[in-house]
């Protein structure tokens, strides 16, 4: 808080009295002998500095917007104080003179930023006025109300808006591209592969009796084309942006596991965390996650000779945990020959930066764990 002490002096006669006698000293004599005081005898302190109320202050005092301003007025009249009136006004805040009454301390609480000039003058009982003394001070705005800070905020907002607009536009373009690729793959390549499978089956029936040696070749051709159709279906599903939500992922996984287990007479137990439904998965991660799951289910159906298959998907601490467990014959991890299926699962888990683990023992079934930090 800045506290200023200010005094004013009436240009008037000075009366001297002693031992029943008195004399009058006119200001005309004072002007020839001594200079009329232009500053009060009571200074004010703001911080470590002292300020005076003078006529023609050369430089304004800087105050903080957080602090109140206190100004203390006192009379220097050598006659009766009660006959002297002190008037004051704060330019920049008010436009009228106020008369000091009662307390000599004037306090301005939380003045808005701006430039101010405090004016004061005295009037004696005969109506003679002193010169006006003044004190100029300024209250700078807080940094968050300065032009440069506001300009910086506007620039940052404009930059943020432009970046978001650019990202949304690119995301929309990518989504359109993904949709077009998915449609093209499904309509063109998928249809062609399906035709190959159909043609190979038809040709196999015609050559079954005349050229039986070609039947095996046609069987492999048909099987390969059907596998390609299945793989293409997975790629089309993964590319399509309509399938980015967890709800679509869970639905596809459950349908696939149901079909596979039904063909092998395996009892399926499927459990999922409902919170996964609202998650939007990235394209590459979603694709790899599904393909790891698909490979694990296929392996269990082909090799485990299991009666039950348990599949669970849970969210724990920002991680999506997939577990595929069967009650089949299991295997010894140290002696089993690892085929492309296990290698592919490990490779896809590495691409996802996920933890992959296989737990299996002979006659104890197999557990596949995938821990993905989403």
C-alpha positions as CSV (number, residue, x, y, z in Angstrom):
1,X,0.0,0.0,0.0
2,X,1.3,3.4,-0.9
3,X,0.9,6.1,1.8
4,X,1.4,9.8,1.0
5,X,1.4,12.8,3.4
6,X,0.5,16.1,1.8
7,X,0.2,19.7,3.3
8,X,-0.9,22.9,1.7
9,X,-0.2,26.5,2.6
10,X,-2.4,29.5,2.2
11,X,-0.8,32.6,0.7
12,X,-1.7,34.9,3.6
13,X,-0.3,37.2,6.2
14,X,1.7,35.8,9.1
15,X,0.8,37.3,12.5
16,X,3.6,37.4,15.1
17,X,2.6,38.0,18.7
18,X,4.7,38.2,22.0
19,X,4.3,39.9,25.4
20,X,1.0,41.5,24.4
21,X,2.3,42.9,21.2
22,X,1.8,41.7,17.7
23,X,3.0,42.4,14.2
24,X,1.8,41.5,10.7
25,X,4.1,40.1,8.0
26,X,2.6,40.4,4.5
27,X,3.3,37.9,1.8
28,X,4.7,40.7,-0.4
29,X,7.6,40.9,2.0
30,X,7.9,37.1,2.1
31,X,8.2,37.0,-1.6
32,X,11.1,39.4,-1.5
33,X,12.9,37.7,1.4
34,X,12.2,33.9,1.1
35,X,10.6,31.7,-1.5
36,X,7.0,30.6,-0.9
37,X,7.2,26.9,0.0
38,X,6.0,24.7,-2.9
39,X,6.0,21.4,-1.1
40,X,4.6,20.4,2.2
41,X,6.7,19.5,5.2
42,X,5.1,16.1,5.6
43,X,6.4,13.6,3.0
44,X,4.7,10.4,2.0
45,X,6.4,7.0,1.5
46,X,5.8,4.4,-1.2
47,X,8.2,1.6,-0.9
48,X,11.6,3.0,-0.1
49,X,10.9,6.3,-1.9
50,X,9.5,9.6,-0.6
51,X,7.0,11.7,-2.6
52,X,5.8,15.2,-2.0
53,X,2.8,17.1,-3.3
54,X,4.1,20.0,-5.3
55,X,3.1,22.5,-8.0
56,X,4.1,21.0,-11.3
57,X,5.1,17.4,-10.5
58,X,7.6,16.4,-13.2
59,X,7.0,12.6,-13.3
60,X,4.1,10.4,-12.2
61,X,4.5,7.8,-9.5
62,X,3.9,4.2,-10.5
63,X,1.6,2.2,-8.2
64,X,0.6,-1.4,-8.2
65,X,-2.9,-2.3,-9.2
66,X,-3.1,-4.7,-6.2
67,X,-2.5,-1.9,-3.7
68,X,-4.7,0.8,-2.2
69,X,-3.7,4.4,-2.4
70,X,-3.7,6.5,0.8
71,X,-3.3,10.3,0.9
72,X,-3.0,12.2,4.2
73,X,-3.8,15.9,4.1
74,X,-2.8,18.4,6.9
75,X,-3.0,22.2,7.1
76,X,0.0,24.4,7.6
77,X,-2.0,27.5,8.5
78,X,-0.5,29.3,11.5
79,X,-3.9,30.6,12.6
80,X,-6.9,28.6,13.7
81,X,-7.0,25.2,11.9
82,X,-10.7,25.0,12.3
83,X,-11.2,28.1,10.2
84,X,-9.3,26.6,7.3
85,X,-11.0,24.4,4.7
86,X,-9.0,21.8,2.7
87,X,-10.5,20.8,-0.7
88,X,-9.3,17.9,-2.8
89,X,-10.1,16.1,-6.0
90,X,-8.8,13.0,-7.8
91,X,-8.7,13.7,-11.6
92,X,-9.3,10.6,-13.6
93,X,-11.7,9.3,-11.0
94,X,-14.0,12.2,-10.1
95,X,-14.7,15.7,-11.5
96,X,-15.7,17.7,-8.4
97,X,-14.0,19.1,-5.4
98,X,-14.5,17.5,-2.0
99,X,-14.0,19.0,1.4
100,X,-11.9,17.3,4.0
101,X,-13.8,16.7,7.2
102,X,-13.0,14.6,10.2
103,X,-10.2,12.2,9.3
104,X,-7.2,13.5,7.4
105,X,-6.6,10.2,5.6
106,X,-8.1,9.7,2.2
107,X,-8.1,6.1,0.9
108,X,-8.8,4.9,-2.7
109,X,-9.3,1.1,-2.8
110,X,-8.6,-0.8,-6.0
111,X,-8.6,2.0,-8.5
112,X,-8.8,0.8,-12.1
113,X,-5.7,1.0,-14.2
114,X,-5.1,4.5,-15.5
115,X,-3.4,7.9,-14.9
116,X,-4.5,10.0,-11.9
117,X,-3.8,13.5,-10.5
118,X,-4.6,14.3,-7.0
119,X,-5.3,18.0,-6.4
120,X,-5.5,19.9,-3.1
121,X,-6.0,23.5,-2.0
122,X,-6.8,25.4,1.1
123,X,-9.4,28.2,1.7
124,X,-9.3,30.3,4.8
125,X,-12.3,31.9,6.5
126,X,-12.0,35.0,4.3
127,X,-12.3,32.9,1.1
128,X,-8.7,33.4,0.1
129,X,-7.4,30.3,-1.7
130,X,-3.9,28.8,-1.8
131,X,-2.3,27.6,-4.9
132,X,-3.3,24.1,-6.1
133,X,-0.7,21.5,-5.3
134,X,-0.8,18.1,-7.1
135,X,0.5,14.6,-7.0
136,X,0.3,12.5,-10.2
137,X,0.4,8.7,-10.1
138,X,-0.4,5.9,-12.6
139,X,-1.7,2.4,-12.0
140,X,-0.6,0.1,-14.8
141,X,-2.9,-2.8,-15.7
142,X,-2.1,-6.4,-14.7
143,X,-0.2,-8.3,-17.3
144,X,-3.3,-10.2,-18.4
145,X,-5.0,-7.0,-19.4
146,X,-2.1,-5.5,-21.3
147,X,-2.3,-5.2,-25.1
148,X,0.6,-7.5,-25.7
149,X,-0.9,-10.3,-23.5
150,X,-4.3,-10.0,-25.2
151,X,-2.7,-10.0,-28.6
152,X,-0.7,-13.1,-27.6
153,X,-3.9,-14.9,-26.4
154,X,-5.7,-14.0,-29.6
155,X,-2.7,-15.3,-31.7
156,X,-2.6,-18.5,-29.6
157,X,-6.4,-19.0,-30.0
158,X,-6.1,-18.4,-33.8
159,X,-3.2,-20.8,-34.1
160,X,-5.1,-23.4,-32.0
161,X,-8.2,-23.0,-34.1
162,X,-6.3,-23.3,-37.4
163,X,-4.4,-26.4,-36.2
164,X,-7.7,-28.0,-35.1
165,X,-9.4,-27.1,-38.3
166,X,-6.4,-28.5,-40.3
167,X,-6.5,-31.8,-38.3
168,X,-10.2,-32.2,-38.6
169,X,-10.0,-31.6,-42.4
170,X,-7.2,-34.1,-42.7
171,X,-9.0,-36.6,-40.5
172,X,-12.1,-36.2,-42.7
173,X,-10.1,-36.7,-45.9
174,X,-8.4,-39.8,-44.4
175,X,-11.8,-41.2,-43.4
176,X,-13.2,-40.7,-46.9
177,X,-10.1,-42.4,-48.3
178,X,-10.4,-45.4,-46.0
179,X,-14.1,-45.7,-46.9
180,X,-13.3,-45.6,-50.7
181,X,-10.5,-48.2,-50.3
182,X,-12.7,-50.5,-48.3
183,X,-15.4,-50.4,-50.9
184,X,-13.0,-51.0,-53.8
185,X,-11.4,-53.9,-52.0
186,X,-14.7,-55.5,-51.2
187,X,-16.3,-54.9,-54.7
188,X,-13.3,-55.7,-56.9
189,X,-10.7,-57.9,-55.3
190,X,-13.1,-59.7,-53.0
191,X,-15.4,-60.5,-55.9
192,X,-12.5,-61.7,-58.0
193,X,-11.2,-64.0,-55.3
194,X,-14.7,-65.4,-54.7
195,X,-15.0,-66.1,-58.5
196,X,-11.7,-68.0,-58.5
197,X,-13.0,-70.3,-55.7
198,X,-16.3,-70.9,-57.6
199,X,-14.5,-71.6,-60.9
200,X,-12.1,-74.0,-59.3
201,X,-14.9,-76.0,-57.7
202,X,-16.8,-76.1,-61.1
203,X,-13.7,-77.2,-62.9
204,X,-12.9,-79.8,-60.3
205,X,-16.3,-81.4,-60.8
206,X,-15.7,-81.5,-64.6
207,X,-12.2,-83.0,-64.4
208,X,-12.8,-85.3,-61.5
209,X,-13.2,-88.4,-63.8
210,X,-11.0,-87.5,-66.8
211,X,-8.0,-85.9,-65.0
212,X,-8.1,-86.8,-61.3
213,X,-4.5,-85.6,-60.9
214,X,-5.7,-82.0,-61.3
215,X,-8.3,-82.3,-58.5
216,X,-5.7,-81.8,-55.7
217,X,-4.4,-78.7,-57.5
218,X,-7.9,-77.3,-57.9
219,X,-8.6,-78.1,-54.2
220,X,-5.6,-76.1,-53.1
221,X,-6.6,-73.3,-55.5
222,X,-10.1,-73.1,-54.1
223,X,-8.8,-73.3,-50.5
224,X,-6.2,-70.6,-51.1
225,X,-8.8,-68.3,-52.7
226,X,-11.2,-68.8,-49.8
227,X,-8.4,-68.0,-47.4
228,X,-7.7,-64.9,-49.4
229,X,-11.3,-63.9,-49.3
230,X,-11.3,-64.3,-45.5
231,X,-8.1,-62.3,-45.1
232,X,-9.4,-59.6,-47.5
233,X,-12.6,-59.5,-45.4
234,X,-10.5,-58.7,-42.3
235,X,-8.6,-56.0,-44.2
236,X,-11.8,-54.4,-45.5
237,X,-13.3,-54.5,-42.0
238,X,-10.2,-52.9,-40.5
239,X,-9.9,-50.1,-43.0
240,X,-13.6,-49.1,-42.8
241,X,-13.8,-46.1,-40.3
242,X,-17.3,-47.2,-39.3
243,X,-15.6,-50.0,-37.3
244,X,-13.3,-47.9,-35.2
245,X,-15.5,-48.1,-32.1
246,X,-15.0,-50.9,-29.6
247,X,-18.6,-52.0,-30.0
248,X,-17.9,-53.1,-33.6
249,X,-14.7,-54.8,-32.5
250,X,-16.3,-56.9,-29.8
251,X,-19.2,-57.8,-32.1
252,X,-16.8,-59.1,-34.8
253,X,-14.7,-61.0,-32.3
254,X,-17.7,-62.7,-30.8
255,X,-19.2,-63.7,-34.1
256,X,-15.9,-65.2,-35.3
257,X,-15.3,-67.1,-32.1
258,X,-18.9,-68.4,-32.2
259,X,-18.6,-69.7,-35.7
260,X,-15.2,-71.4,-35.1
261,X,-16.3,-73.1,-31.9
262,X,-19.6,-74.3,-33.4
263,X,-17.7,-76.1,-36.1
264,X,-15.4,-77.8,-33.6
265,X,-18.1,-78.5,-30.9
266,X,-16.3,-76.3,-28.4
267,X,-18.3,-74.6,-25.7
268,X,-17.6,-70.8,-25.9
269,X,-17.5,-68.5,-22.8
270,X,-17.2,-64.9,-23.9
271,X,-16.9,-62.0,-21.5
272,X,-16.2,-58.4,-22.2
273,X,-15.9,-55.1,-20.3
274,X,-18.8,-52.8,-21.3
275,X,-16.6,-49.8,-21.1
276,X,-14.8,-51.0,-24.2
277,X,-17.8,-50.3,-26.4
278,X,-17.2,-46.5,-26.3
279,X,-13.5,-46.6,-27.0
280,X,-12.4,-45.4,-30.5
281,X,-9.4,-47.5,-31.5
282,X,-6.7,-46.5,-34.0
283,X,-6.8,-48.3,-37.3
284,X,-3.4,-50.2,-37.1
285,X,-3.8,-51.1,-33.4
286,X,-7.4,-52.4,-33.9
287,X,-6.4,-54.5,-36.8
288,X,-3.4,-56.1,-35.0
289,X,-5.5,-56.7,-31.9
290,X,-8.2,-58.5,-33.9
291,X,-5.7,-60.6,-35.9
292,X,-3.9,-61.7,-32.7
293,X,-7.3,-62.7,-31.3
294,X,-8.2,-64.5,-34.5
295,X,-5.0,-66.5,-34.6
296,X,-5.3,-67.5,-30.9
297,X,-8.9,-68.8,-31.5
298,X,-7.9,-70.6,-34.7
299,X,-5.0,-72.4,-32.9
300,X,-7.2,-73.4,-30.0
301,X,-9.8,-74.8,-32.4
302,X,-7.3,-76.7,-34.7
303,X,-4.8,-78.1,-32.2
304,X,-6.0,-78.0,-28.6
305,X,-8.7,-80.6,-28.7
306,X,-10.4,-78.5,-26.1
307,X,-14.0,-78.8,-24.8
308,X,-14.2,-75.2,-23.6
309,X,-12.8,-71.9,-24.7
310,X,-12.8,-68.8,-22.4
311,X,-12.4,-65.4,-23.9
312,X,-12.3,-62.3,-21.8
313,X,-11.6,-58.6,-22.5
314,X,-11.0,-56.2,-19.6
315,X,-9.9,-52.6,-19.0
316,X,-7.5,-52.2,-16.1
317,X,-5.5,-49.0,-15.5
318,X,-5.7,-47.8,-19.1
319,X,-4.8,-51.2,-20.5
320,X,-6.9,-53.5,-22.6
321,X,-6.2,-57.1,-21.5
322,X,-7.2,-60.0,-23.8
323,X,-7.2,-63.5,-22.5
324,X,-7.9,-66.6,-24.7
325,X,-7.8,-69.8,-22.6
326,X,-8.7,-73.4,-23.4
327,X,-8.9,-76.7,-21.5
328,X,-7.2,-78.7,-24.2
329,X,-4.1,-80.8,-24.2
330,X,-1.6,-78.0,-24.0
331,X,2.0,-78.2,-25.0
332,X,5.6,-77.8,-23.8
333,X,6.8,-74.4,-24.8
334,X,10.5,-75.6,-24.8
335,X,9.9,-78.5,-27.2
336,X,7.1,-77.4,-29.5
337,X,7.9,-76.3,-33.0
338,X,6.8,-72.7,-33.3
339,X,4.9,-72.1,-36.6
340,X,4.1,-68.9,-38.4
341,X,0.9,-68.4,-36.3
342,X,2.8,-67.9,-33.0
343,X,5.5,-65.8,-34.7
344,X,2.8,-63.6,-36.3
345,X,1.0,-63.0,-33.0
346,X,4.3,-62.0,-31.3
347,X,5.2,-59.7,-34.3
348,X,1.8,-58.0,-34.2
349,X,2.0,-57.5,-30.5
350,X,5.4,-55.8,-30.9
351,X,3.9,-53.5,-33.5
352,X,1.2,-52.5,-31.0
353,X,3.8,-52.1,-28.3
354,X,1.8,-54.6,-26.3
355,X,2.9,-57.4,-24.0
356,X,2.4,-60.9,-25.3
357,X,2.6,-64.1,-23.3
358,X,1.8,-67.8,-23.8
359,X,1.3,-70.0,-20.8
360,X,0.9,-73.8,-21.5
361,X,1.7,-77.1,-20.1
362,X,0.9,-80.6,-21.3
363,X,-2.7,-81.7,-20.3
364,X,-3.3,-78.3,-18.7
365,X,-4.5,-76.2,-21.6
366,X,-3.2,-73.0,-23.0
367,X,-3.5,-69.3,-22.1
368,X,-2.8,-66.5,-24.5
369,X,-2.4,-63.0,-22.9
370,X,-2.3,-59.7,-24.7
371,X,-1.8,-56.6,-22.6
372,X,-2.3,-53.4,-24.7
373,X,-1.7,-49.9,-23.3
374,X,-4.4,-47.9,-25.1
